[in-house]
Amino acid sequence: MAEQWESIYATPLPHRAELAKALLLEHDIPAVVVNSQSSSYPSIGWGKSEVHVPAKDATLAKVILENEATFS
């Protein structure tokens, strides 16, 4: 059975999603960035980047991001 992943952070700024991913990886939480931003109009900023983690790590990941000053 495949592991379930959950979106725990979304932002219109791709670099913020990458920072969140890096922070979670430092805490040994697997994380990936899913970019749903339109490649046709990147300067308009439609869409968002989401950070996904395994569902079993979602609660801890949210706490880590909430407690990190740069994400509050």
DSSP file (Angstrom, degrees, kcal/mol; ACC not computed):
  #  RESIDUE AA STRUCTURE BP1 BP2  ACC     N-H-->O    O-->H-N    N-H-->O    O-->H-N    TCO  KAPPA ALPHA  PHI   PSI    X-CA   Y-CA   Z-CA
    1    1 A M              0   0    0      0, 0.0     2,-0.1     0, 0.0     0, 0.0   0.000 360.0 360.0 360.0 135.3    0.0    0.0    0.0
    2    2 A A        -     0   0    0      1,-0.1     2,-0.2     0, 0.0     0, 0.0  -0.408 360.0-106.4 -73.5 146.6    1.3    3.4   -0.9
    3    3 A E        -     0   0    0     -2,-0.1     2,-0.4     1,-0.1    -1,-0.1  -0.512  32.9-123.3 -72.6 138.0    2.1    5.9    1.8
    4    4 A Q        -     0   0    0     -2,-0.2    51,-3.2     2,-0.0    52,-0.4  -0.667  24.9-159.5 -84.4 135.1   -0.4    8.8    2.1
    5    5 A W  E     -A   54   0A   0     -2,-0.4     2,-0.4    49,-0.3    47,-0.0  -0.859   2.5-157.2-114.4 151.7    1.0   12.3    1.8
    6    6 A E  E     -A   53   0A   0     47,-3.2    47,-2.3    -2,-0.3     2,-0.5  -0.975  20.1-121.4-132.0 140.4   -0.6   15.5    3.0
    7    7 A S  E     +A   52   0A   0     -2,-0.4    45,-0.2    45,-0.2     3,-0.1  -0.692  35.3 166.3 -78.3 125.4   -0.3   19.1    2.1
    8    8 A I  E     +     0   0A   0     43,-2.8     2,-0.3    -2,-0.5    -1,-0.1   0.475  61.8  28.5-119.6  -6.3    0.8   21.1    5.2
    9    9 A Y  E     -A   51   0A   0     42,-1.0    42,-2.9     2,-0.0     2,-0.4  -0.955  58.5-176.3-157.0 134.4    1.9   24.4    3.7
   10   10 A A  E     +A   50   0A   0     -2,-0.3    40,-0.2    40,-0.2    38,-0.0  -0.996  10.2 162.4-135.6 141.3    0.9   26.4    0.6
   11   11 A T  E     -A   49   0A   0     38,-2.3    38,-3.4    -2,-0.4     6,-0.1  -0.991  43.0-133.0-152.4 149.1    2.3   29.7   -0.7
   12   12 A P  S    S+     0   0    0      0, 0.0    38,-0.1     0, 0.0    -1,-0.0   0.537  93.9  81.0 -78.4  -4.3    2.2   31.7   -3.9
   13   13 A L    >>  -     0   0    0     36,-0.2     4,-1.4     1,-0.2     3,-1.2  -0.870  66.6-161.5-107.3 104.4    6.0   32.1   -3.5
   14   14 A P  H 3> S+     0   0    0      0, 0.0     4,-2.0     0, 0.0     5,-0.2   0.831  89.4  58.5 -55.0 -35.8    8.0   29.0   -4.6
   15   15 A H  H 3> S+     0   0    0      1,-0.2     4,-2.0     2,-0.2     5,-0.1   0.840 102.2  54.7 -66.3 -30.3   11.1   30.0   -2.7
   16   16 A R  H <> S+     0   0    0     -3,-1.2     4,-2.3     2,-0.2    -1,-0.2   0.897 107.1  50.6 -67.6 -38.8    9.1   30.0    0.6
   17   17 A A  H  X S+     0   0    0     -4,-1.4     4,-2.5     1,-0.2    -2,-0.2   0.905 109.5  50.8 -64.0 -40.2    8.0   26.4   -0.1
   18   18 A E  H  X S+     0   0    0     -4,-2.0     4,-2.4     2,-0.2    -1,-0.2   0.881 109.4  50.9 -65.2 -37.3   11.6   25.4   -0.7
   19   19 A L  H  X S+     0   0    0     -4,-2.0     4,-2.2     2,-0.2    -2,-0.2   0.910 110.5  49.1 -65.0 -41.6   12.6   27.0    2.6
   20   20 A A  H  X S+     0   0    0     -4,-2.3     4,-2.3     2,-0.2    -2,-0.2   0.920 110.9  50.5 -63.3 -43.3    9.8   25.1    4.4
   21   21 A K  H  X S+     0   0    0     -4,-2.5     4,-2.6     1,-0.2    -2,-0.2   0.932 110.1  49.6 -59.3 -47.0   10.9   21.8    2.8
   22   22 A A  H  X S+     0   0    0     -4,-2.4     4,-1.9     1,-0.2    -1,-0.2   0.895 109.8  51.4 -60.7 -41.2   14.6   22.4    3.8
   23   23 A L  H  X S+     0   0    0     -4,-2.2     4,-0.9     1,-0.2    -1,-0.2   0.918 111.2  47.3 -62.9 -43.5   13.5   23.1    7.4
   24   24 A L  H ><>S+     0   0    0     -4,-2.3     5,-2.4     1,-0.2     3,-0.7   0.897 108.8  54.0 -66.1 -39.6   11.5   19.9    7.6
   25   25 A L  H ><5S+     0   0    0     -4,-2.6     3,-1.8     1,-0.3    -1,-0.2   0.864 102.0  58.9 -62.6 -34.5   14.3   17.9    6.1
   26   26 A E  H 3<5S+     0   0    0     -4,-1.9    -1,-0.3     1,-0.3    -2,-0.2   0.792 105.9  49.8 -62.5 -26.7   16.6   19.3    8.8
   27   27 A H  T <<5S-     0   0    0     -4,-0.9    -1,-0.3    -3,-0.7    -2,-0.2   0.150 123.3-108.0 -96.5  17.5   14.1   17.7   11.3
   28   28 A D  T < 5S+     0   0    0     -3,-1.8    -3,-0.2     1,-0.2    -2,-0.1   0.802  75.6 137.3  61.1  32.2   14.3   14.3    9.4
   29   29 A I      < -     0   0    0     -5,-2.4    -1,-0.2    -8,-0.1    -2,-0.2  -0.948  56.6-125.5-107.2 118.7   10.8   14.8    8.0
   30   30 A P        +     0   0    0      0, 0.0     2,-0.3     0, 0.0    27,-0.1  -0.375  39.8 173.9 -60.2 136.7   10.5   13.8    4.3
   31   31 A A        -     0   0    0     22,-0.2     2,-0.3    -2,-0.0    22,-0.2  -0.998  17.8-171.2-148.3 146.0    9.0   16.6    2.3
   32   32 A V  E     -B   52   0A   0     20,-2.2    20,-2.9    -2,-0.3     2,-0.5  -0.965  21.0-129.8-133.7 152.8    8.4   17.5   -1.3
   33   33 A V  E     -B   51   0A   0     -2,-0.3     2,-0.6    18,-0.2    18,-0.2  -0.908  15.9-162.7-104.0 127.7    7.3   20.7   -3.1
   34   34 A V  E     -B   50   0A   0     16,-3.2    16,-2.9    -2,-0.5     2,-0.7  -0.950   8.7-156.9-109.8 116.5    4.4   20.4   -5.5
   35   35 A N  E     +B   49   0A   0     -2,-0.6    14,-0.2    14,-0.2    -2,-0.0  -0.840  22.4 169.3-100.4 115.5    4.2   23.4   -7.8
   36   36 A S        +     0   0    0     12,-3.1     2,-0.2    -2,-0.7    13,-0.2   0.146  35.7 130.7-107.0  17.8    0.8   24.1   -9.3
   37   37 A Q        -     0   0    0     11,-0.3     2,-0.3    10,-0.2    10,-0.2  -0.469  67.6-106.2 -72.1 140.9    1.8   27.5  -10.6
   38   38 A S        -     0   0    0      8,-1.2     3,-0.3     3,-0.2     7,-0.2  -0.515  20.9-158.4 -69.1 125.6    1.0   28.1  -14.3
   39   39 A S  S    S+     0   0    0     -2,-0.3    -1,-0.2     1,-0.2    -2,-0.0   0.649  89.2  66.6 -78.2 -13.4    4.1   28.0  -16.4
   40   40 A S  S    S+     0   0    0      1,-0.2    -1,-0.2     2,-0.1     3,-0.1   0.843 117.9  18.7 -73.6 -33.4    2.2   30.0  -19.0
   41   41 A Y  S >>>S+     0   0    0     -3,-0.3     3,-1.2     1,-0.1     4,-0.9  -0.424  70.2 154.7-135.1  59.8    2.0   33.1  -16.8
   42   42 A P  T 345S+     0   0    0      0, 0.0     3,-0.3     0, 0.0    -1,-0.1   0.807  73.4  59.5 -62.4 -29.2    4.6   32.8  -14.1
   43   43 A S  T 345S+     0   0    0      1,-0.2    -2,-0.0    -3,-0.1    -3,-0.0   0.754  99.2  57.7 -72.7 -22.0    5.0   36.6  -13.6
   44   44 A I  T <45S-     0   0    0     -3,-1.2    -1,-0.2    -6,-0.1    -3,-0.0   0.807 102.1-135.7 -76.7 -29.3    1.2   36.9  -12.7
   45   45 A G  T  <5 +     0   0    0     -4,-0.9     2,-0.2    -3,-0.3    -2,-0.1   0.719  40.0 164.5  84.2  21.4    1.7   34.4   -9.8
   46   46 A W      < +     0   0    0     -5,-0.6    -8,-1.2    -8,-0.1    -1,-0.2  -0.486  50.9  20.6 -68.7 141.9   -1.4   32.3  -10.4
   47   47 A G  S    S-     0   0    0    -10,-0.2     2,-0.3    -2,-0.2   -10,-0.2  -0.415  78.7-113.4  95.0-173.5   -1.2   29.0   -8.6
   48   48 A K        -     0   0    0     -2,-0.1   -12,-3.1   -14,-0.0     2,-0.5  -0.975   8.9-117.0-156.7 165.2    0.8   28.0   -5.6
   49   49 A S  E     -AB  11  35A   0    -38,-3.4   -38,-2.3    -2,-0.3     2,-0.4  -0.947  31.8-162.8-109.4 132.9    3.5   25.8   -4.3
   50   50 A E  E     -AB  10  34A   0    -16,-2.9   -16,-3.2    -2,-0.5     2,-0.6  -0.913  13.8-140.1-118.4 143.9    2.6   23.3   -1.7
   51   51 A V  E     -AB   9  33A   0    -42,-2.9   -43,-2.8    -2,-0.4   -42,-1.0  -0.905  22.6-166.2-100.6 125.9    4.8   21.3    0.8
   52   52 A H  E     +AB   7  32A   0    -20,-2.9   -20,-2.2    -2,-0.6   -45,-0.2  -0.911   9.6 175.5-114.2 140.2    3.7   17.7    1.2
   53   53 A V  E     -A    6   0A   0    -47,-2.3   -47,-3.2    -2,-0.4   -22,-0.2  -0.915  46.2 -76.7-133.2 161.0    4.8   15.3    3.9
   54   54 A P  E >>  -A    5   0A   0      0, 0.0     3,-2.2     0, 0.0     4,-0.6  -0.344  46.2-119.8 -56.0 140.1    3.8   11.8    4.8
   55   55 A A  G >4 S+     0   0    0    -51,-3.2     3,-1.1     1,-0.3     4,-0.4   0.833 112.9  60.6 -54.1 -35.6    0.4   11.9    6.6
   56   56 A K  G 34 S+     0   0    0    -52,-0.4    -1,-0.3     1,-0.2     4,-0.2   0.730 110.5  41.4 -66.1 -20.3    2.0   10.3    9.8
   57   57 A D  G <> S+     0   0    0     -3,-2.2     4,-2.6     1,-0.1    -1,-0.2   0.408  87.2  98.5-103.1  -0.2    4.4   13.3   10.0
   58   58 A A  H <X S+     0   0    0     -3,-1.1     4,-2.4    -4,-0.6     5,-0.2   0.892  81.2  48.5 -60.9 -45.1    1.9   16.1    9.2
   59   59 A T  H  > S+     0   0    0     -4,-0.4     4,-2.0     1,-0.2    -1,-0.2   0.941 115.1  44.3 -62.9 -47.6    1.1   17.2   12.7
   60   60 A L  H  > S+     0   0    0     -4,-0.2     4,-2.5     1,-0.2    -1,-0.2   0.902 112.3  53.4 -63.2 -40.9    4.7   17.5   13.7
   61   61 A A  H  X S+     0   0    0     -4,-2.6     4,-2.3     1,-0.2    -1,-0.2   0.907 108.3  49.8 -61.6 -42.4    5.6   19.2   10.5
   62   62 A K  H  X S+     0   0    0     -4,-2.4     4,-2.6     2,-0.2    -1,-0.2   0.907 110.5  50.4 -62.9 -41.8    2.9   21.8   11.0
   63   63 A V  H  X S+     0   0    0     -4,-2.0     4,-2.1     2,-0.2    -2,-0.2   0.921 109.5  51.1 -62.4 -44.4    4.1   22.5   14.6
   64   64 A I  H  X S+     0   0    0     -4,-2.5     4,-0.7     1,-0.2    -2,-0.2   0.935 113.6  43.9 -59.6 -47.1    7.7   22.9   13.3
   65   65 A L  H >< S+     0   0    0     -4,-2.3     3,-0.6     1,-0.2     6,-0.3   0.888 112.7  52.0 -67.0 -38.2    6.6   25.4   10.7
   66   66 A E  H 3< S+     0   0    0     -4,-2.6    -1,-0.2     1,-0.2    -2,-0.2   0.840 111.9  47.0 -65.8 -32.7    4.3   27.3   13.1
   67   67 A N  H 3< S+     0   0    0     -4,-2.1     2,-0.6    -5,-0.2    -1,-0.2   0.547  89.7  96.3 -87.5  -8.3    7.2   27.6   15.6
   68   68 A E  S X< S-     0   0    0     -4,-0.7     3,-2.2    -3,-0.6     4,-0.3  -0.742  73.2-141.2 -85.2 122.8    9.7   28.8   13.1
   69   69 A A  G >  S+     0   0    0     -2,-0.6     3,-1.2     1,-0.3    -1,-0.1   0.816  97.4  58.9 -55.5 -35.9    9.9   32.6   13.2
   70   70 A T  G 3  S+     0   0    0      1,-0.2    -1,-0.3     2,-0.1    -4,-0.1   0.597 108.0  46.5 -74.2  -8.1   10.2   33.0    9.4
   71   71 A F  G <         0   0    0     -3,-2.2    -1,-0.2    -6,-0.3    -2,-0.2   0.313 360.0 360.0-113.4   7.7    6.9   31.2    8.8
   72   72 A S    <         0   0    0     -3,-1.2    -2,-0.1    -4,-0.3    -1,-0.1   0.460 360.0 360.0 -92.8 360.0    4.7   32.9   11.4
